[in-house]
Amino acid sequence: MRPIVRLLTTAAAALLSLAPLQTQARAQTPVQTPASSHPTSTPYTGPLNIFDEPGRDQKLQIQHVMDVLNLHPGSIVADIGAGGGWFSVRAARRVAGGPHGSGRVIAEDINPDAISAIRTRAATEHLTNIVPLLGTPDDPRLTPDSLDAALMLRVYHEIAHPPLLLAHLHDALKPHARFGVIDHPGHGDDHGINPSVVIAEVQRNGFHLIHQYDFTKGDQNDYMLVFERR
């Protein structure tokens, strides 16, 4: 969700100076190097309600997004870089119920303040099936083989080390589970990333592309990529 609050974010000033070079390098030869040798993403510290503007559900067609991810009662889905929980609360309503009330949303972020805000929001909206989870820039700390789906909503362009994060996400998804990326075109300096870069990186790390959609373009020219875990 970022400008969506990309909560796997790099500090704003550092991102503007580093992202163009970083994105260019990723587009050519992504290298699986240890996290310690590169700058890492840092938590977003701005207002967490930035993406709660009226009408965003319609612009992003969020119900269609959840259809594409095959979310239904009983699904377990991760909102990676959940920020203020905009997607988490919507997904929580969609997956509520199922066998033994199993449907739930893992609302992951690397910002402790975001985790606290999500916890408060879930309580206020009486959504007991949201599980806030504090991750790290390279590891969302998800349970292996536990997810039916995952979404990064305006998050992917902020990830410092995609291969590291994608490896952990791959382990957390069940076989053939779906992974969605919603972002907008860009070159790093504008907090965007071109879909061809995302497709190359994700497919190199254990996923294959199912489809690229443009029905999300009403929300700041976003595209949506849907992958399946191999």
Secondary structure, DSSP 8 states (H G I E B T S, - for coil): -TTT--SS---HHHHHHHHHHHHHHHHH------GGGS-------S-TTTT--TTHHHHHTHHHHHHHTT--TT-EEEEET-TTTHHHHHHHHHH--SGGG--EEEEEES-HHHHHHHHHHHHHTT-TTEEEEE--SS-----TT-EEEEEEES-GGG-S-HHHHHHHHHHHEEEEEEEEEEE---BSTTS-B-HHHHHHHHHTTTEEEEEEE-TTTTTTT-EEEEEEE-
